[in-house]
Amino acid sequence: MAAVRRSPWLTPLRRALGGNGSVLVLVEGSAGLGKTRALHGLSGLPEAAEARRTLWRCGAAQEPPETGGCPALLLVDDAHRATPQEREWLREVLERPWEGLAAVVAYRPEELGTAGLPLGAPAVSYPPGLAVFRHRLRAWGVDRVRRAASEVLGEQATHEAVTRLHACSGGVPQVVADLLGALTAGTGSRCTAADVDAAGVPVRLAELVLSRTDALTAADRPVVWAAAVLGEPAGRDELLSVAGMDGARGRAALLEALAGAALSEVSQGRYGFSVPLAATAVRERVPGPVREELHGRAARVLARRRPVPWAEVARHRGAAGRRRSWLKAVEKAALAAVEAGHHQEAIGLLERTLAVPEVPARYRARLAPLLARSAVIGLRSDQTVEVLTQAVRDPGLPVDVRGQLRLDLGLMLANQVGDLAAGMRELEAAVEELGEVRPALTSRAMVALAMPEWPTGTLAGHREWLRRAAGLARAGDSEVARAAVAANHASLAVACGDPQARELVAALPVDGPPAGCREHAARGLCNAADAALWRGSYRWGEELMSAGLDLAARIGASYTEQTAQGTRLLLDWWAGRWDGLGERCERFVADTADMPVVAADAHLVRGMLAFVQGDWTQAVHWLTALGAPAPECTRMPLAAATAGTLIRLALVRDDPPAAAEQARTAWAAVAEKGIWAWAAELAPWAVEAVARAGDAAAARRMTAEFVRGLAGQDAPSARAAVAWSRAALEECEGRHPEAAGSYRQAAAAYRELSRPYARALTTEGAARCSLLDGAEHSGAPDEAARGGADGTAGEDGGRAHAVASLRRCVEQYTELGAVYDAARARTLLRSHQPPEVRRPGRPAFDDRLSPREREVAELAARGLMNREIAVVLHLSPRTVEQHVARALRKTGALSRRDLLRTAP
């Protein structure tokens, strides 16, 4: 109805219903476009309330109603089915209209007896006073299909599913609705493009197109069968060649098919089905031998096109039973797709082919490596993993081919599936099987084993693998092998803070002529960007990430592109760009649900956001459940940062032993790896946890080890974390002046890094230690809180400065959306700032929430229990319970979760 409500004829129609003039609206639309729905919508117009309303469906064997004399809304449906009597009646009404007549006549233009004449020949003699309009209903665009899918499936509908739904339905509303009905009954947690394909052809559509085909003579049907076998609009000559018809006979058959609406002119000079799914319904009913002949002719016709659409040629050759030429076409199609950077297209084609058991071993040996290479660059497919796993077990494969498949299978298992142990086993086996026979591929396997981010292996071991890979690459003549080594050498150098890192990154072959060189260059840029960001080189990392994303998109390296998108989420977290970040993380996790390694960045960021918002239960879920990878399958910097958040969570829950145990485990993993820059997000919390658990000596050793590990390295984020770790240790040991200074040093470093949240945390730490030091020197804490007799700050203004810093921290936390931190800092501020002078008695807030009630309501709405809120705000659980009860009463909220939505 939205399009109808914007139509230019709507105003004249409303005027006619008011008794001013007469109007006719001809509504035309193919089957399923919503003509009947449009008519019913018009009957609900306010102006029609006082008019005589008649809804007439032609061909229903009813007597035409009486007309004339007063404002009337005449709605006529299915005019293409009108009987001669009904057509005569309509002609009489429209040739002699009266003031107040608003007539709307709907019909299918493809089923009119005389094209373009809804009431047949001759044309109706419309009088001059009758305003006549034509309204053509259009198919839905992809955005409208997306809205319909969201209304029915909610968040289950993926972008790929909506795109496929629009493509196969042609945007016809009735077909979309029928498909969504089938999908509602059959989908699980996510609706994919495969689910749309599996839904089949809706009964309504199948019966319509089959009845139109059956209405043709047997001699004319082959032209419709040919269109169904082609499955896409085609020109007349190609269509008739596939049908096996000569020019004159074929032309006559095509005209009959168009006249009977069995086919449509989809675009100028191209004929087929306006709803692509209709081709499937017809194709399934074509007799088998005839269908094979049609596919054979289709393959020959398409092979004459330039460029040759090899994927379609392969489909037709396979359906025609020509196995050898089918496999040759599959190989050519896959190579063309890879060359064009369309790796997902190559993956789908090769998966379908290799899933056929009858494919000979020699063709498997040629096609499986193509699938493996595309799968490593493209996105994960469980079917690809299964196909490759079966392929490497084939005893008929040559050893070097098996080694090549093991290489790519190992990369998929490690990088995409997240089964690190299995991936490493396959890579090591690939090194043995490839040996010196395929030095370029052996080098590639060694390069993969040299990746330092995985929790297995040591830095020295990774460097040794890289040294051996570089030697093989230099000895060979493969530019791609040298590009793979260069990519990993550059990213390892960035991760380790090597002074030559920038030169190595700048030398990556981003314009290398072989496509493989550009693929490794894109991977190298994105990996180097990730490594730079973990070290705190945010500006350079963002530049590398943009360059890597651009190159990956241009060459179709989907997996590399997705990993960089995950890295961007981390950058936005560190930079304090939190608006909408949680929703973006959730979408990313949904889109990469079958690739836990890729989704890990989003899991971490979403978990940290949940923590700062005070939703600690959700924080644990995002960090440890909901598909988050296990620590042994998580990249080292991510695992360390995840551990840091979990340690902090245990600390705020007042569980130092659990926090210390987690800290020691995570610390040992970083120490074994030997890349200390990756401890930047772990160290402050780990040191504090161990110290608070009563082992200050171990905390001091950890801090010293951290400093030694960073010697001579460019790691700005880790340097800031060193100062923070010292501050945490000094605070736990009661050395508050020293701690305040170390916190200030850390805050200055995070200011330089443009990390607002870390800066606020360390600034708060400095203020807290300054206030504690003032309290210790002044005698009693409450006396320090009150200040001097004149209400001013302490002797040197340090206390006033600390209070002002705390106030700024509260503002920064609030701007960021860190609900928990803002509440904690606000409580600390309230305990130290001078009390406001106010009139005696309790302040009157009426039905508004008091500041304390609002704090409690915010935390309760985030999911914190009363006991947890009491810890955060330094209140008793009983007091928290009373505040929650008052907040619920004042806001009228039905539950704690509703408090944020209903708070005034």
SVG drawing of the C-alpha trace seen along z (x, -y; Angstrom):
<svg xmlns="http://www.w3.org/2000/svg" viewBox="-29 -29 98 75">
<polyline fill="none" stroke="black" stroke-width="0.4" points="0.0,0.0 3.0,-2.4 3.3,-2.8 -0.4,-3.2 -0.6,-6.0 2.0,-8.0 0.2,-7.6 -0.9,-10.7 -4.4,-9.3 -5.2,-9.0 -6.3,-12.6 -8.8,-12.5 -10.1,-9.2 -10.7,-10.7 -12.4,-13.7 -14.7,-11.5 -15.7,-9.6 -16.7,-13.0 -19.1,-13.5 -16.8,-15.6 -16.1,-14.1 -15.5,-10.5 -12.3,-8.5 -11.1,-5.2 -7.9,-3.6 -6.6,-0.6 -4.3,1.5 -2.2,4.0 0.2,6.5 1.4,10.0 0.3,12.9 1.4,12.5 2.2,8.8 -0.5,7.9 -3.5,6.5 -6.1,8.0 -4.2,6.6 -4.1,3.2 -7.9,3.2 -8.7,4.2 -6.4,1.4 -8.3,-1.1 -11.6,0.0 -10.3,-1.1 -9.8,-4.7 -11.6,-7.2 -13.4,-8.8 -14.9,-5.4 -16.7,-5.1 -19.8,-7.0 -19.7,-5.6 -21.4,-2.5 -18.5,0.0 -18.6,2.9 -15.8,5.5 -16.4,7.6 -14.3,10.6 -14.8,11.4 -15.5,14.9 -17.2,15.9 -20.6,16.5 -22.4,13.8 -24.9,11.2 -23.4,7.8 -24.5,5.4 -26.7,2.3 -24.8,-0.9 -25.4,-4.7 -26.7,-7.6 -24.4,-8.2 -20.8,-8.2 -19.5,-4.7 -16.3,-2.8 -16.3,-0.1 -13.4,2.4 -13.1,4.9 -10.6,7.7 -9.4,10.2 -10.8,8.3 -8.7,10.6 -11.2,13.3 -14.3,11.3 -17.1,13.0 -18.7,11.3 -21.6,10.2 -19.3,8.7 -17.3,6.9 -20.4,5.4 -21.6,4.3 -18.2,2.7 -18.2,0.9 -21.7,-0.5 -20.6,-1.8 -17.4,-3.3 -18.9,-4.9 -21.7,-6.5 -20.1,-7.4 -21.8,-9.6 -20.6,-12.1 -19.1,-10.3 -17.9,-7.2 -14.5,-5.9 -13.8,-2.7 -10.6,-0.6 -10.2,2.3 -7.3,4.8 -6.0,7.4 -3.1,9.4 -1.8,7.9 -0.2,11.1 -3.6,12.9 -5.7,10.3 -7.5,11.6 -6.3,8.5 -3.0,7.1 -3.3,3.7 -7.1,3.7 -8.4,4.7 -12.0,5.0 -11.2,6.3 -11.6,4.9 -12.8,2.4 -11.4,-0.1 -13.8,-1.6 -15.1,-5.0 -14.3,-6.9 -16.2,-10.2 -14.3,-13.4 -15.4,-13.9 -13.9,-10.6 -10.3,-10.9 -8.5,-7.7 -5.2,-6.5 -3.1,-3.4 -1.1,-2.1 1.5,0.7 2.4,2.8 6.1,3.6 8.1,6.4 9.8,5.7 13.4,4.6 15.9,6.3 15.3,3.8 11.6,4.5 12.3,8.3 14.6,7.7 11.9,6.0 9.5,8.9 12.1,11.4 12.8,9.6 9.1,9.4 8.8,13.2 12.2,14.6 13.6,11.8 17.4,12.0 17.5,15.5 17.6,14.0 21.2,13.5 22.2,11.0 23.0,14.0 19.5,15.5 17.7,12.2 19.8,11.8 19.0,15.3 15.3,14.9 15.1,11.8 16.9,13.4 14.9,16.6 11.5,15.0 12.0,12.1 10.7,9.9 7.1,11.1 5.4,10.5 3.3,13.7 6.3,15.9 8.3,14.2 5.5,14.8 5.2,18.5 9.0,19.0 9.1,17.3 6.3,19.6 8.3,22.6 11.5,21.2 9.6,20.5 8.8,24.1 12.2,25.4 15.1,23.2 17.1,23.4 18.9,20.5 20.1,18.9 18.5,18.9 21.1,19.1 21.1,19.1 21.2,22.9 18.0,22.9 16.3,20.7 17.4,23.1 16.2,26.1 12.7,24.6 11.9,25.5 9.3,24.1 6.1,22.9 3.0,24.9 1.1,21.8 3.9,20.8 4.5,24.3 0.9,24.9 0.6,21.5 3.6,22.0 2.9,25.6 -0.7,24.9 0.4,22.2 3.0,24.5 0.5,27.3 -1.9,25.0 0.5,24.8 0.5,27.4 3.0,30.3 4.9,28.7 5.3,25.4 6.3,26.6 10.0,27.2 10.7,23.4 9.5,23.2 11.5,26.3 14.6,24.7 14.1,21.5 13.8,23.7 16.9,25.6 18.9,22.4 17.6,21.0 18.3,17.4 16.8,15.0 18.2,15.6 18.0,14.1 15.7,15.5 18.4,17.3 20.0,19.0 16.7,20.0 15.5,21.6 18.9,23.3 18.6,24.9 15.0,25.9 16.2,27.5 13.7,25.5 14.3,23.8 13.6,20.1 10.0,20.0 8.7,22.8 10.6,21.6 9.4,18.0 5.8,19.2 6.3,21.3 7.9,18.3 5.0,16.1 2.5,18.7 4.5,19.0 4.5,15.2 0.8,14.9 0.0,17.7 2.2,16.0 4.3,19.2 7.3,17.0 7.9,13.3 10.1,10.8 12.2,10.2 14.3,7.5 14.4,6.2 15.0,9.1 15.6,11.6 13.0,14.2 12.5,16.4 10.7,16.5 10.0,13.4 10.2,15.5 13.5,17.5 12.1,20.3 9.4,21.0 12.2,22.4 12.9,25.0 9.3,26.1 9.2,26.6 12.6,28.2 11.7,30.9 8.7,31.9 10.7,32.2 11.1,35.9 14.6,37.1 15.9,38.0 14.5,34.7 16.1,32.8 19.5,34.3 19.3,33.3 18.3,29.8 21.3,29.5 23.7,30.8 22.5,28.2 22.7,25.5 26.3,26.4 27.2,26.0 25.3,22.7 27.0,21.2 30.4,22.4 30.1,20.1 29.8,17.0 32.8,14.8 34.0,14.9 32.8,18.5 30.7,18.9 32.5,22.1 30.6,22.6 27.3,22.7 28.8,24.9 30.0,27.3 26.5,27.4 24.9,28.3 27.6,30.8 27.1,32.6 23.4,32.6 23.8,34.0 25.8,36.9 29.1,35.9 31.4,36.6 34.8,36.0 33.9,32.7 32.0,31.7 35.2,32.1 37.2,30.1 34.7,27.3 34.7,27.4 38.4,27.0 38.3,24.1 35.5,22.4 37.3,22.8 40.6,21.4 38.6,18.4 36.9,17.7 40.2,17.8 41.9,15.6 39.0,13.1 39.2,13.3 35.8,15.0 37.0,17.6 33.6,18.4 32.3,19.2 35.2,21.5 34.6,23.2 31.0,23.9 31.6,25.3 34.5,27.6 32.7,28.8 29.7,29.9 32.0,31.6 34.2,33.4 31.2,34.6 30.3,36.9 31.8,40.3 32.3,41.2 34.9,38.5 38.1,40.3 41.2,40.1 43.2,38.2 40.6,35.4 40.4,35.3 44.2,34.8 43.7,31.8 40.6,30.3 41.2,30.8 44.2,28.5 42.2,25.7 39.5,26.2 42.1,26.1 43.7,22.9 40.4,21.1 39.1,22.3 42.2,20.9 41.7,17.5 37.9,17.5 35.6,18.2 35.3,21.5 33.0,24.2 32.5,27.4 31.9,29.3 35.4,28.2 37.0,29.5 35.2,32.8 36.1,33.1 39.8,32.3 39.9,34.7 38.6,37.5 41.0,36.5 44.2,36.8 43.1,40.3 42.9,41.4 45.8,43.9 45.7,43.3 46.8,39.6 50.5,38.9 52.4,38.1 53.2,34.5 49.5,33.8 48.5,35.2 51.1,33.0 49.7,30.0 46.2,30.8 47.5,31.3 49.1,27.9 45.8,26.1 43.7,28.4 46.1,27.5 45.7,23.8 41.9,24.2 41.8,26.2 44.1,23.7 43.0,20.4 39.3,20.9 38.0,23.9 40.0,23.3 41.3,26.8 44.8,25.8 46.3,29.2 44.9,30.9 46.0,28.0 49.6,28.2 49.7,32.0 48.6,31.6 51.1,28.8 54.0,30.8 52.9,33.8 52.8,31.6 56.4,30.6 57.4,34.3 55.4,35.2 56.3,32.3 60.0,32.3 62.4,31.1 60.1,32.3 57.8,29.2 60.1,26.7 57.7,23.7 54.9,25.6 57.2,26.9 58.3,23.3 54.6,22.3 53.9,25.0 57.0,23.9 55.8,20.3 52.5,21.3 54.3,23.1 56.3,19.9 53.2,17.8 53.8,16.7 50.2,15.8 49.3,19.5 49.8,20.6 51.9,23.6 55.6,23.2 58.1,20.6 59.5,17.5 62.8,19.2 61.0,22.1 58.9,19.8 62.0,18.0 63.7,21.3 60.7,22.3 60.9,18.9 64.6,19.3 64.2,22.7 61.2,21.4 63.3,18.4 66.1,20.7 63.8,22.9 62.1,19.8 65.5,18.2 66.7,21.5 63.6,21.8 62.1,19.8 58.6,19.2 57.7,15.6 54.6,16.7 56.7,18.6 59.0,15.6 55.9,13.4 54.6,15.9 57.9,15.7 58.0,11.9 54.4,11.6 55.2,13.6 58.6,12.1 57.0,8.6 54.3,9.5 56.7,11.3 59.0,8.3 56.1,6.0 55.0,8.3 58.5,8.4 59.2,4.7 62.0,5.2 63.5,1.9 63.4,3.2 59.6,3.9 58.5,0.8 61.0,1.5 59.8,5.2 56.2,4.1 56.8,1.5 58.5,4.2 55.5,6.4 54.6,7.2 51.2,5.5 51.6,5.1 53.1,8.5 52.1,9.9 51.1,13.4 47.8,13.3 49.3,15.4 51.8,12.6 49.0,10.1 47.1,12.6 50.1,12.9 50.7,9.2 47.1,8.6 47.6,11.2 50.9,9.6 49.4,6.1 46.4,7.2 48.6,9.4 51.1,6.5 48.2,4.1 47.0,6.5 50.5,6.8 51.0,3.0 47.7,2.4 48.6,4.9 51.9,3.0 50.1,-0.3 51.2,-1.7 47.6,-2.7 48.0,-5.2 50.3,-3.0 48.2,0.0 45.1,-1.7 47.0,-2.8 48.1,0.8 44.6,2.2 43.0,-0.2 45.6,0.8 45.2,4.5 41.4,4.3 41.5,2.5 43.8,5.0 41.9,8.0 38.6,6.7 40.1,6.1 41.5,9.6 38.6,11.4 40.5,12.6 37.4,12.9 39.1,14.6 41.8,12.0 39.2,9.2 37.1,10.7 40.1,11.0 40.9,7.3 37.3,6.4 37.7,8.1 40.9,6.2 38.9,2.9 36.6,3.8 39.6,3.9 40.9,0.6 37.5,-1.0 37.5,0.4 40.9,-1.1 40.1,-4.4 36.9,-4.7 34.6,-4.6 31.9,-2.6 28.7,-4.0 27.1,-1.0 30.2,1.1 28.3,3.8 25.8,4.3 28.6,4.4 30.3,7.1 27.1,9.2 26.5,8.9 30.1,9.9 29.8,12.9 26.6,13.9 28.2,13.5 31.3,15.6 29.6,18.1 31.2,21.0 34.7,19.5 35.5,19.1 39.0,17.9 37.8,15.0 35.0,14.2 37.3,14.1 38.1,10.4 34.4,9.6 33.9,12.0 36.6,10.2 35.3,6.7 31.7,7.6 32.8,9.2 34.8,6.2 31.8,3.9 29.5,6.1 32.0,5.8 32.2,2.0 28.4,1.8 28.1,3.8 26.6,6.8 29.0,9.3 27.0,12.5 27.0,11.5 30.7,10.6 31.5,14.2 29.2,15.6 30.9,13.6 34.4,14.3 34.0,18.0 30.9,19.3 28.6,18.5 31.1,20.0 34.1,18.2 37.3,20.2 39.0,22.0 42.3,20.5 44.4,23.3 42.8,22.3 43.0,18.6 45.7,16.3 48.1,15.4 47.4,11.6 43.7,12.2 44.0,15.0 46.1,12.7 43.6,9.8 40.7,12.2 42.5,13.5 43.0,9.9 39.3,9.2 38.4,12.4 41.0,11.6 39.5,8.2 36.0,9.8 37.2,12.1 38.8,9.1 35.6,7.0 33.8,10.1 36.3,10.1 37.8,13.5 41.6,12.9 42.5,16.6 40.6,17.3 42.0,14.1 45.6,15.1 45.2,18.6 44.0,17.2 46.8,14.7 49.6,17.3 48.2,19.5 48.0,16.6 51.4,15.2 53.1,18.6 51.7,18.8 53.0,15.4 56.4,16.1 56.7,19.4 55.9,17.6 58.4,14.8 56.6,11.9 56.1,9.6 54.2,6.8 51.2,9.2 51.1,8.9 50.0,5.2 46.3,6.0 47.1,8.7 49.9,7.3 48.2,4.7 45.4,7.0 47.7,10.1 50.1,8.2 47.3,6.8 45.6,10.2 48.8,12.0 49.6,9.2 46.1,9.1 46.2,12.9 49.1,12.3 52.2,13.0 53.7,9.6 57.1,11.2 55.7,13.0 54.0,9.8 57.4,8.0 59.0,10.8 56.3,10.6 56.8,6.8 60.5,7.2 60.1,10.0 57.8,7.8 60.3,4.9 63.2,7.2 61.1,8.8 60.4,5.4 64.1,4.2 65.0,2.5 61.5,3.0 59.1,0.5 55.9,1.3 54.1,-1.9 51.1,-0.1 53.2,2.3 55.4,-0.5 52.2,-2.2 51.2,1.1 54.5,1.4 53.8,-1.9 50.3,-0.7 51.6,2.6 54.0,0.9 51.3,-1.4 49.0,1.6 51.8,3.3 52.7,0.2 49.1,-0.4 48.7,3.2 51.8,2.8 50.4,-0.4 53.0,-2.7 50.4,-5.2 52.6,-8.2 54.7,-6.1 51.5,-4.4 50.0,-7.8 53.1,-8.8 53.1,-5.6 49.4,-5.9 50.0,-9.4 52.9,-8.2 50.6,-5.5 47.8,-8.0 50.2,-10.3 51.2,-7.4 47.6,-6.4 46.8,-10.1 49.6,-10.0 48.2,-6.8 44.6,-8.3 43.2,-5.5 40.5,-7.3 39.3,-4.3 42.7,-3.2 43.6,-6.8 40.5,-7.2 41.3,-4.1 44.8,-5.1 43.8,-8.7 41.2,-7.3 44.0,-5.2 46.2,-8.2 43.4,-10.2 42.4,-7.2 46.0,-6.8 46.4,-10.5 43.3,-10.6 44.4,-7.5 47.8,-9.1 46.1,-12.3 43.9,-10.3 46.9,-8.4 48.8,-11.6 45.9,-13.5 44.9,-10.9 41.3,-9.8 39.7,-9.0 36.5,-10.9 38.5,-14.0 40.4,-13.8 37.1,-13.5 35.8,-16.7 38.9,-18.8 40.0,-21.7 37.9,-23.8 37.0,-26.2 35.8,-23.5 38.8,-23.9 41.1,-21.1 44.2,-19.9 47.5,-21.7 48.9,-21.7 45.8,-21.5 46.6,-17.8 43.3,-16.6 41.4,-19.2 43.3,-18.2 42.5,-14.5 38.8,-15.2 38.7,-17.2 40.4,-14.4 37.8,-11.9 35.1,-14.2 36.6,-14.2 36.9,-10.4 33.1,-10.1 32.4,-12.3 34.7,-10.3 33.2,-7.0 29.7,-8.3 30.5,-9.6 32.0,-6.2 29.1,-4.3 31.2,-2.6 28.3,-2.3 30.1,-0.1 33.2,-2.3 31.2,-5.5 29.3,-4.2 32.5,-3.1 34.2,-6.4 31.1,-8.3 31.0,-6.4 34.6,-7.2 34.0,-10.8 31.1,-11.0 33.1,-9.7 35.9,-12.3 34.3,-15.5 33.0,-18.1 29.3,-17.7 27.0,-20.2 25.3,-22.7 21.6,-22.1 18.5,-22.7 17.9,-20.2 15.7,-17.2 15.5,-14.7 15.6,-16.0 12.3,-15.6 12.5,-13.8 8.8,-13.0 8.4,-10.3 11.8,-11.1 14.7,-8.8 17.3,-10.2 20.9,-10.1 21.7,-7.0 18.5,-5.3 19.5,-6.0 22.9,-4.5 21.4,-1.3 18.8,-1.2 21.4,-1.4 23.4,1.5 20.3,3.6 19.2,3.1 22.6,4.3 22.0,7.6 24.0,7.2 22.6,8.9 22.0,6.9 25.2,8.4 27.3,7.3 25.8,3.8 26.6,3.6 30.2,4.4 30.4,1.7 28.7,-1.0 30.0,-0.1 26.5,0.3 24.8,3.1 22.7,5.6 19.7,4.6 20.1,0.9 20.5,2.0 17.3,4.0 15.4,1.0 16.8,-1.3 15.7,1.3 12.2,1.6 11.8,-2.2 13.1,-2.5 10.7,0.2 7.8,-1.6 8.7,-5.1 9.3,-4.0 6.5,-1.5 9.0,1.0 7.8,4.6 11.3,6.0 14.8,5.0 15.8,5.2 13.1,2.6 14.5,0.0 16.8,-1.7 13.9,-2.0 11.4,-3.4 13.6,-5.6 12.5,-9.3"/>
</svg>
